[in-house]
Amino acid sequence: MNDMTKIEGAIEMNDMKISAKGVQVYYGDTHAIKDVSVEIEDKTVTAFIGPSGCGKSTFLRCLNRMNDTIDICRVEGDILLDGEDIYDKRVDPVQLRAKVGMVFQKPNPFPKSIYDNIAYGPRIHGLAKNKADLDDIVEKSLRRGAIWDEVKDRLHAPGTGLSGGQQQRLCIARAVATEPEVLLMDEPCSALDPIATAQVEELIDELRQSYSVVIVTHSMQQAARVSQKTAFFHLGNLVEYDDTTKIFTNPEDPRTESYITGRIG
């Protein structure tokens, strides 16, 4: 191996944020995810697409151990974040979820003020030394969530009083307030109108400059617009994973082509 190949190999390794190998998920006797292996790059938007019930959300929830909260769920295989096993017994799932933030399908602001929605995570993780620090984190996070200008004059009003699209951007701001490295989004626009969806998509594009973003979406148009990499799941299997443009224009697997052209779904 010449030096150049070594350097390219090292660069490639460094760009991988999450590496999953041979992941199996069982809900009781149901085999929900079957031997999935995938490398997720840093500072990239990766979309998981596929028909309803194909396992894309289940696999997403493996990446920050959200499946731990389901008694009958069992996860096997390896998932590494920056080369470290996230299922190692020494890993605290609460700390892991500060690093791997999550935004859900339905906006779920806490029944607290806009300020306290953002300040909650930094407070429990001890990220602010004093009130000035916390104020700074809140402002920075709301700016990253592209909602600061809309809420800066009513930070002490309840987060639940915002519109659906604003609530979802608040939830994204809340997720980035703990300085995560990865942001998981489970159909973040499915409850939003087209204008709010466009705002969130624009925000996702900005966020990938700082984070690795993984998005589950039922909308192929959305996957095509926001992602650089796409994984197609079907019946618990990862059928194909490649550059988004290749998946949509020249897929290798006939099942991918059938899904994209609307023959299965």
MOVENUR-V887994 format. One record per pair of residues at least 6 apart in sequence whose C-alpha atoms are under 7 Angstrom apart, sorted by the first residue. I is the first residue (numbers start at 1). J is the second residue. D is the distance in Angstrom with one decimal. If there is no record, write none. Layout:
# MOVENUR-V887994
i & j & d
I & J & D
I & J & D
This chain:
# MOVENUR-V887994
i & j & d
15 & 41 & 5.5
15 & 42 & 5.5
16 & 39 & 6.3
16 & 40 & 5.7
16 & 41 & 4.3
16 & 42 & 5.8
17 & 40 & 5.8
17 & 41 & 5.2
17 & 42 & 5.0
17 & 81 & 5.9
17 & 82 & 5.4
18 & 39 & 5.9
18 & 40 & 5.0
18 & 41 & 6.9
18 & 80 & 5.6
18 & 81 & 4.7
18 & 82 & 6.4
19 & 38 & 6.1
19 & 39 & 4.6
19 & 40 & 6.3
19 & 79 & 5.7
19 & 80 & 5.1
19 & 81 & 6.7
20 & 37 & 5.0
20 & 38 & 5.2
20 & 39 & 6.3
20 & 78 & 5.6
20 & 79 & 4.3
20 & 80 & 6.3
21 & 36 & 6.4
21 & 37 & 4.2
21 & 38 & 6.7
21 & 77 & 6.0
21 & 78 & 5.2
21 & 79 & 6.5
22 & 35 & 4.4
22 & 36 & 5.1
22 & 37 & 5.3
22 & 77 & 4.9
22 & 78 & 6.6
23 & 34 & 6.8
23 & 35 & 4.9
23 & 36 & 4.9
23 & 37 & 6.4
23 & 76 & 5.5
23 & 77 & 4.3
23 & 78 & 6.3
24 & 33 & 5.0
24 & 34 & 5.0
24 & 35 & 5.2
24 & 36 & 6.8
24 & 75 & 5.8
24 & 76 & 5.0
24 & 77 & 6.2
25 & 31 & 6.1
25 & 32 & 5.4
25 & 33 & 4.8
25 & 34 & 7.0
25 & 74 & 5.7
25 & 75 & 4.6
25 & 76 & 6.4
26 & 32 & 5.5
26 & 73 & 5.6
26 & 74 & 5.1
26 & 75 & 6.6
27 & 72 & 5.4
27 & 73 & 4.5
27 & 74 & 6.5
28 & 72 & 5.2
28 & 73 & 6.4
32 & 55 & 6.2
32 & 236 & 5.4
33 & 55 & 6.1
33 & 236 & 4.4
33 & 237 & 6.3
34 & 236 & 5.5
34 & 237 & 5.4
36 & 237 & 6.5
36 & 238 & 5.8
41 & 212 & 6.6
42 & 211 & 6.6
42 & 212 & 4.6
43 & 208 & 4.8
43 & 209 & 5.5
43 & 210 & 6.1
43 & 211 & 5.0
43 & 212 & 4.5
44 & 208 & 5.5
44 & 212 & 5.2
44 & 213 & 6.1
44 & 228 & 6.4
45 & 208 & 6.2
45 & 212 & 6.3
45 & 213 & 4.7
45 & 214 & 5.7
45 & 226 & 6.8
45 & 227 & 4.6
45 & 228 & 5.6
45 & 229 & 6.6
46 & 213 & 6.3
46 & 214 & 4.8
46 & 215 & 6.2
46 & 227 & 5.4
46 & 228 & 6.2
46 & 229 & 4.7
46 & 230 & 5.6
47 & 214 & 5.9
47 & 215 & 4.9
47 & 216 & 5.8
47 & 217 & 6.9
47 & 223 & 5.7
47 & 227 & 5.8
47 & 229 & 6.3
47 & 230 & 4.7
47 & 231 & 6.2
48 & 56 & 6.0
48 & 215 & 6.2
48 & 216 & 4.7
48 & 217 & 6.4
48 & 230 & 5.9
48 & 231 & 4.9
48 & 232 & 6.0
49 & 56 & 6.9
49 & 216 & 6.3
49 & 217 & 5.8
49 & 218 & 6.2
49 & 231 & 6.2
49 & 232 & 5.0
49 & 233 & 6.2
50 & 218 & 6.9
50 & 232 & 5.5
50 & 233 & 5.0
50 & 234 & 5.9
51 & 234 & 6.8
51 & 265 & 4.8
54 & 233 & 5.9
54 & 234 & 4.9
54 & 235 & 4.6
54 & 236 & 5.2
55 & 233 & 6.7
55 & 235 & 6.9
55 & 236 & 4.9
56 & 216 & 6.6
56 & 233 & 6.2
57 & 186 & 6.6
57 & 216 & 6.5
61 & 67 & 5.8
64 & 96 & 6.5
64 & 97 & 5.7
64 & 100 & 5.9
65 & 93 & 6.6
67 & 73 & 6.4
78 & 85 & 6.8
79 & 85 & 5.8
79 & 86 & 6.1
80 & 86 & 5.8
98 & 178 & 5.7
98 & 180 & 5.8
99 & 179 & 6.9
99 & 180 & 4.0
99 & 181 & 5.4
99 & 182 & 6.5
100 & 180 & 5.5
100 & 181 & 6.1
100 & 182 & 4.7
100 & 183 & 5.7
101 & 175 & 5.2
101 & 176 & 7.0
101 & 180 & 6.0
101 & 182 & 6.2
101 & 183 & 4.8
101 & 184 & 6.0
102 & 175 & 6.3
102 & 183 & 5.8
102 & 184 & 4.6
102 & 185 & 5.8
103 & 171 & 6.5
103 & 172 & 6.2
103 & 175 & 6.9
103 & 184 & 6.2
103 & 185 & 4.7
103 & 186 & 6.3
103 & 188 & 6.6
104 & 185 & 6.0
104 & 186 & 5.0
104 & 187 & 6.8
104 & 188 & 5.8
105 & 186 & 5.3
105 & 187 & 4.8
105 & 188 & 4.6
105 & 189 & 6.8
105 & 190 & 6.4
105 & 191 & 6.9
106 & 191 & 6.1
107 & 164 & 6.8
107 & 167 & 5.7
107 & 168 & 4.8
107 & 171 & 6.6
108 & 171 & 6.9
109 & 117 & 6.8
109 & 159 & 6.0
109 & 160 & 6.1
109 & 167 & 6.5
109 & 171 & 6.2
110 & 117 & 6.0
111 & 158 & 6.8
111 & 159 & 6.8
111 & 160 & 6.4
112 & 158 & 5.5
112 & 159 & 6.3
113 & 155 & 6.6
113 & 156 & 4.9
113 & 157 & 5.1
113 & 158 & 4.1
113 & 159 & 5.4
114 & 155 & 5.1
114 & 156 & 6.0
114 & 157 & 6.1
114 & 158 & 5.7
114 & 159 & 4.6
115 & 138 & 6.6
115 & 155 & 5.1
115 & 156 & 6.0
117 & 174 & 6.4
118 & 138 & 5.7
118 & 173 & 6.8
118 & 174 & 4.6
118 & 177 & 6.3
119 & 134 & 6.6
119 & 138 & 6.2
121 & 177 & 6.8
121 & 178 & 5.9
122 & 128 & 6.4
122 & 177 & 6.5
122 & 178 & 5.5
128 & 134 & 5.3
137 & 177 & 6.6
139 & 148 & 6.9
141 & 173 & 5.0
141 & 174 & 6.9
141 & 176 & 6.3
141 & 177 & 5.3
142 & 148 & 4.8
142 & 170 & 7.0
142 & 173 & 5.2
144 & 173 & 6.3
145 & 169 & 5.4
145 & 170 & 6.4
145 & 172 & 5.8
145 & 173 & 4.4
145 & 203 & 7.0
146 & 169 & 6.9
146 & 203 & 6.8
147 & 169 & 6.5
147 & 170 & 7.0
159 & 167 & 6.8
164 & 192 & 6.4
165 & 192 & 6.0
165 & 196 & 4.8
169 & 200 & 6.8
181 & 211 & 5.4
181 & 212 & 6.5
182 & 211 & 5.4
182 & 212 & 4.7
182 & 213 & 5.9
183 & 211 & 6.7
183 & 212 & 6.3
183 & 213 & 4.8
183 & 214 & 6.3
184 & 213 & 6.0
184 & 214 & 4.9
184 & 215 & 6.0
185 & 214 & 6.1
185 & 215 & 4.6
185 & 216 & 6.2
186 & 215 & 5.9
186 & 216 & 4.9
186 & 217 & 7.0
187 & 215 & 6.8
187 & 216 & 5.2
187 & 217 & 4.8
189 & 197 & 5.4
201 & 226 & 6.5
205 & 226 & 6.3
217 & 223 & 6.7
224 & 244 & 6.4
227 & 244 & 6.5
228 & 243 & 5.9
228 & 244 & 5.3
229 & 242 & 5.7
229 & 243 & 4.4
229 & 244 & 4.6
230 & 241 & 5.7
230 & 242 & 5.8
230 & 243 & 6.2
230 & 244 & 4.9
230 & 247 & 6.8
231 & 238 & 6.9
231 & 240 & 5.8
231 & 241 & 4.3
231 & 242 & 6.7
232 & 238 & 6.0
232 & 239 & 5.7
232 & 240 & 5.4
232 & 241 & 6.4
232 & 256 & 6.7
233 & 239 & 5.6
240 & 253 & 6.9
248 & 260 & 6.9
251 & 257 & 6.1
258 & 264 & 5.7
259 & 265 & 5.9
